[in-house]
């Protein structure tokens, strides 16, 4: 259809195909970010010397998980600010 209106292949890609594929691309990015964060947290839980894993061990041992979740929300929000 784009050819019949005189669009070049680059115009067709950037003006039609890219925008049509954007929801799937963003969905894949979202899933990738979630899995990456989950992998980092699980890795730190296994090692748990420093970082989020150490905080998780400390707060779960003292039954202070609400404090941990509040701090992790603040940390995540501060990191999202940089994007």
Beta strands, then each sheet from edge to edge (+ up, - down):
end
